[in-house]
Amino acid sequence: MVPDWFVPGAAAAEFWTAERCFITELLNTSASPEVSLAIARVEPGVTTQLHCLAGVVERYVVRRGRGVLEVDGRRQPLMAGDQALIAAGAAQRITNDGSEELEFYCVCTPRFTPDCYVNLEDEGNETN
């Protein structure tokens, strides 16, 4: 019998999102509602969609590359090893201003679900 604390591994396939980046979900299951973990990949020259996560705090940990993160209108350069804590409901997007792909871990608490994602560009808030 499999213990209730065990979550079997699945082939984590990368997928393209309307946010203009690639995502690989490493941990996102109803068995662990308190957290999710993904890797985001942004191609050079791309700025992700302006959005917020309703009721979800997001943390970025940059794996490789560099970029400029914008949170509630404030911009901060990020490079490998840097981290960012993005409050629930904060308007956010990131630009890959480097020549290589930008990759970062996305840790969400509670876990990310599609219904928490709010596209702020559709609301006419595009400022880039």
BAFI-3210 file (N, C-alpha, C; in Angstrom, 3 decimals, decimal comma, padded with zeros to 6 digits):
// residues 128
n [1|2|3|4|5|6|7|8|9|10|11|12|13|14|15|16|17|18|19|20|21|22|23|24|25|26|27|28|29|30|31|32|33|34|35|36|37|38|39|40|41|42|43|44|45|46|47|48|49|50|51|52|53|54|55|56|57|58|59|60|61|62|63|64|65|66|67|68|69|70|71|72|73|74|75|76|77|78|79|80|81|82|83|84|85|86|87|88|89|90|91|92|93|94|95|96|97|98|99|100|101|102|103|104|105|106|107|108|109|110|111|112|113|114|115|116|117|118|119|120|121|122|123|124|125|126|127|128]
n.u [000,840|000,537|001,851|-000,048|001,316|002,937|003,697|003,556|006,129|005,932|006,364|007,679|006,600|007,532|005,637|004,135|002,894|000,191|001,203|003,572|005,832|007,681|006,704|007,515|006,043|006,944|005,989|002,754|-000,041|-003,186|-002,797|-000,918|-001,741|-000,682|001,586|003,297|005,612|007,528|009,371|010,174|010,741|012,102|012,496|015,234|014,844|012,104|009,176|007,191|003,642|001,804|000,559|-001,236|-001,320|-004,012|-004,484|-002,230|001,116|004,164|007,405|010,480|013,374|016,292|017,730|019,372|020,698|019,542|017,488|014,879|012,797|009,539|007,502|004,516|005,027|007,648|011,001|013,537|016,731|017,638|019,694|021,411|020,990|019,768|016,837|013,301|010,490|007,165|004,304|000,956|-001,453|000,054|000,973|002,817|005,638|008,235|011,226|013,390|016,413|018,797|021,214|020,921|018,710|016,410|015,955|013,984|013,003|009,672|007,963|005,012|002,676|-000,482|-000,646|-000,261|-003,037|-004,992|-007,197|-006,346|-004,813|-004,559|-004,926|-003,575|-003,113|-005,270|-007,021|-006,391|-004,150|-001,595|001,705|004,126]
n.v [-001,175|002,217|004,984|007,766|010,168|010,179|011,342|010,469|010,774|012,641|012,969|015,967|018,148|020,838|023,758|026,224|029,451|031,868|033,984|034,584|033,036|030,016|027,249|024,871|022,696|021,597|020,857|020,764|020,148|019,038|017,583|018,924|021,667|023,987|024,947|025,524|024,685|025,762|026,023|028,829|029,981|032,470|033,887|035,640|039,168|039,195|040,307|039,401|038,924|041,517|040,993|039,739|037,734|036,655|036,454|034,878|034,505|035,000|033,763|034,396|032,710|033,130|031,110|031,107|033,446|036,836|039,655|042,151|042,780|043,886|045,156|046,279|048,685|049,340|048,811|046,278|045,060|041,645|038,769|035,589|033,711|035,750|036,720|037,249|038,522|038,503|040,127|038,979|039,809|041,864|043,799|042,470|041,698|040,436|041,175|039,789|040,934|040,102|038,147|035,451|032,724|033,408|031,902|030,907|029,811|029,476|029,899|029,372|030,398|030,229|027,236|027,673|028,170|028,181|029,957|031,989|033,684|036,852|038,672|041,641|043,185|042,974|044,615|047,133|048,158|048,181|049,219|049,166]
n.w [000,000|-000,820|000,931|002,318|002,268|000,109|-003,123|-006,373|-008,820|-011,826|-015,320|-015,825|-017,953|-019,979|-020,756|-022,906|-022,058|-022,046|-020,808|-021,924|-021,480|-020,713|-018,714|-016,250|-014,209|-011,101|-008,619|-007,887|-006,580|-005,312|-003,054|-001,672|-000,748|000,320|-000,999|-004,135|-006,749|-009,448|-012,556|-014,384|-017,688|-019,623|-022,736|-024,395|-024,621|-024,187|-022,488|-019,813|-019,363|-017,819|-014,656|-011,753|-008,779|-007,188|-003,800|-003,449|-002,546|-004,177|-004,828|-006,364|-007,442|-008,956|-011,391|-013,695|-016,098|-016,677|-015,717|-015,538|-012,985|-012,432|-009,966|-008,859|-010,242|-009,562|-010,455|-010,570|-011,175|-011,728|-011,197|-011,585|-008,664|-007,230|-005,367|-005,090|-003,384|-003,848|-003,111|-002,444|-004,848|-005,978|-008,795|-011,441|-013,562|-015,697|-017,442|-019,768|-020,173|-021,082|-023,007|-022,954|-022,051|-019,412|-016,371|-013,638|-010,360|-009,247|-006,429|-004,853|-002,401|-000,937|-002,996|-006,583|-008,647|-011,618|-011,328|-009,642|-011,111|-012,549|-015,359|-016,053|-018,257|-019,986|-018,748|-019,464|-018,256|-019,212|-019,251|-020,447]
ca.u [000,000|001,284|001,495|-000,797|002,230|003,729|003,151|004,413|006,705|005,371|007,256|007,367|006,733|007,478|004,570|004,068|001,725|-000,207|002,014|004,750|006,985|007,531|006,587|007,602|005,553|007,646|005,108|001,491|-001,038|-004,134|-002,271|-000,058|-002,379|000,011|002,725|003,606|006,960|007,663|010,476|009,760|011,811|011,754|013,469|015,846|014,055|010,674|008,589|005,999|002,380|001,524|-000,465|-001,094|-001,860|-004,955|-004,409|-001,059|002,439|005,086|008,836|011,352|014,783|016,846|018,674|020,358|020,292|019,300|016,290|014,395|011,492|008,720|006,448|003,768|005,655|009,068|011,846|014,753|017,488|017,867|020,641|021,481|021,141|018,883|015,500|012,306|009,257|006,108|003,105|-000,304|-002,156|000,961|001,140|004,178|006,106|009,686|011,812|014,713|017,210|020,090|021,376|020,596|017,412|016,249|015,221|013,842|012,014|008,494|007,405|003,752|001,947|-000,712|-000,241|-000,812|-004,128|-005,315|-008,186|-005,724|-004,093|-005,328|-004,240|-003,790|-003,037|-006,629|-007,761|-005,908|-003,100|-000,298|002,521|005,447]
ca.v [000,000|003,470|005,894|008,954|011,303|009,996|011,848|009,889|011,697|012,634|013,626|017,399|018,673|022,292|024,213|027,653|030,096|033,169|034,961|034,767|032,305|028,581|026,814|023,456|022,531|020,548|020,467|021,494|019,109|019,281|016,905|019,905|022,941|025,128|025,430|024,954|025,002|025,646|026,737|029,686|030,274|033,620|034,039|036,974|040,239|039,033|040,776|038,622|039,640|042,177|040,198|039,557|036,478|036,992|035,603|033,996|035,120|034,314|034,019|034,019|032,429|033,094|030,010|031,550|034,591|038,093|040,337|043,264|042,478|045,036|044,838|047,502|049,837|049,493|047,876|045,810|044,055|040,362|037,878|034,271|033,734|036,741|036,282|038,312|038,156|039,286|040,041|038,618|040,927|042,867|043,770|042,013|041,170|040,393|041,311|039,211|041,933|039,493|037,458|034,040|032,532|033,696|030,836|031,118|029,034|030,195|029,229|030,053|029,992|028,814|026,787|028,341|027,580|029,137|030,970|033,101|034,511|037,982|039,343|043,086|043,832|043,018|045,672|048,422|048,635|047,982|050,435|048,952]
ca.w [000,000|-000,928|002,023|001,897|002,151|-001,107|-004,388|-007,409|-009,795|-013,173|-016,268|-015,805|-019,308|-020,116|-021,640|-023,216|-021,473|-022,595|-020,076|-022,779|-020,966|-020,579|-017,326|-015,891|-012,846|-010,378|-007,524|-007,856|-006,371|-004,225|-001,872|-001,002|-001,088|000,908|-001,787|-005,447|-007,226|-010,900|-013,191|-015,497|-018,641|-020,448|-023,808|-024,484|-025,208|-023,900|-021,234|-019,520|-019,236|-016,553|-013,984|-010,315|-008,258|-006,119|-002,629|-003,509|-002,476|-005,097|-004,645|-007,481|-007,179|-010,311|-011,659|-014,683|-016,900|-015,962|-016,145|-014,724|-012,413|-012,064|-009,008|-008,535|-010,883|-009,177|-011,201|-009,918|-011,922|-011,085|-011,861|-010,964|-007,216|-006,619|-004,989|-004,955|-002,689|-004,482|-002,273|-003,078|-005,455|-006,553|-010,244|-011,701|-014,849|-015,750|-018,769|-019,970|-020,892|-021,368|-024,289|-022,758|-021,419|-017,987|-015,699|-012,203|-009,635|-008,762|-005,256|-004,544|-001,201|-001,175|-004,341|-007,755|-009,421|-012,685|-010,945|-008,912|-012,090|-013,078|-016,458|-015,919|-019,571|-020,540|-018,056|-019,915|-017,364|-019,839|-019,158|-021,064]
c.u [000,895|000,876|000,822|000,094|003,064|002,990|004,062|004,906|006,026|006,381|006,844|007,642|006,611|006,338|004,619|002,809|001,419|000,556|003,312|006,019|006,659|007,511|006,772|007,165|006,242|006,795|003,881|000,372|-001,955|-003,702|-001,371|-000,578|-001,623|001,143|002,745|004,983|007,015|008,960|009,879|010,973|011,331|012,865|014,023|014,922|012,571|010,327|007,324|004,790|002,266|000,341|-000,293|-001,670|-002,719|-004,835|-003,207|000,211|003,361|006,516|009,560|012,738|015,414|017,909|019,773|019,784|020,137|018,037|015,984|012,978|010,799|007,593|005,805|004,484|007,114|009,880|013,118|015,456|017,687|018,881|020,685|021,790|020,246|017,504|014,576|011,081|008,161|004,815|001,890|-000,974|-001,277|001,056|002,598|004,385|007,617|010,128|013,169|015,493|018,608|020,102|021,129|019,238|017,483|015,413|015,152|012,787|010,899|007,901|006,168|003,138|000,686|-000,434|-000,942|-001,952|-004,523|-006,299|-007,584|-005,029|-005,008|-004,478|-004,563|-003,673|-004,407|-007,458|-007,270|-004,808|-001,713|000,479|003,868|005,404]
c.v [001,253|004,392|007,161|010,186|011,242|010,551|011,325|010,959|011,551|013,318|015,088|017,979|020,194|022,657|025,731|028,225|031,405|034,297|035,294|034,155|030,817|028,236|025,298|023,342|021,334|019,993|021,362|020,460|019,479|018,559|017,825|021,306|024,162|025,680|024,787|025,455|024,772|026,323|027,534|029,943|031,369|033,816|035,464|037,978|040,202|039,634|039,982|039,537|040,285|041,456|040,295|038,195|036,812|035,976|034,683|034,834|034,305|034,736|033,559|033,744|032,214|032,004|030,433|032,692|035,838|038,734|041,505|042,913|043,781|044,558|046,151|048,755|050,070|048,409|047,554|044,799|042,798|039,563|036,567|034,399|034,726|036,133|037,494|037,738|039,079|039,066|039,630|039,880|041,990|042,686|043,440|041,597|041,207|040,456|040,631|040,210|041,405|038,810|035,957|033,933|032,843|032,565|031,133|030,185|029,976|029,362|030,018|029,481|030,843|028,471|027,576|027,503|028,613|030,234|032,121|034,085|035,593|038,696|040,831|043,825|043,950|044,128|047,057|049,005|048,461|049,278|050,286|049,262]
c.w [000,000|000,219|001,504|001,738|000,875|-002,319|-005,493|-008,379|-011,140|-014,075|-016,356|-017,180|-019,298|-021,066|-021,774|-022,598|-022,193|-021,912|-020,825|-022,176|-020,938|-019,096|-017,253|-014,444|-012,199|-009,241|-007,570|-007,795|-005,212|-002,946|-001,046|-001,297|-000,595|000,050|-003,173|-005,858|-008,720|-011,326|-014,345|-016,374|-019,582|-021,478|-023,851|-025,185|-024,895|-022,536|-021,001|-019,339|-017,849|-015,904|-012,476|-009,961|-007,040|-004,985|-002,566|-003,470|-003,385|-004,794|-005,887|-006,923|-008,546|-010,416|-012,623|-015,501|-016,044|-016,505|-015,243|-014,287|-012,062|-011,151|-008,578|-009,033|-010,527|-009,856|-010,441|-010,821|-011,079|-011,897|-011,073|-009,474|-006,515|-006,350|-004,899|-004,268|-003,208|-003,707|-003,098|-003,620|-006,078|-008,069|-010,550|-013,149|-014,816|-017,204|-018,780|-020,811|-021,218|-022,724|-024,175|-022,080|-019,925|-017,398|-014,211|-011,638|-009,221|-007,631|-004,847|-003,274|-001,060|-002,636|-005,447|-008,334|-010,473|-012,269|-010,144|-009,861|-012,643|-014,124|-016,383|-017,243|-020,202|-019,910|-018,437|-019,039|-017,950|-019,814|-019,821|-022,530]
res [m|v|p|d|w|f|v|p|g|a|a|a|a|e|f|w|t|a|e|r|c|f|i|t|e|l|l|n|t|s|a|s|p|e|v|s|l|a|i|a|r|v|e|p|g|v|t|t|q|l|h|c|l|a|g|v|v|e|r|y|v|v|r|r|g|r|g|v|l|e|v|d|g|r|r|q|p|l|m|a|g|d|q|a|l|i|a|a|g|a|a|q|r|i|t|n|d|g|s|e|e|l|e|f|y|c|v|c|t|p|r|f|t|p|d|c|y|v|n|l|e|d|e|g|n|e|t|n]
***
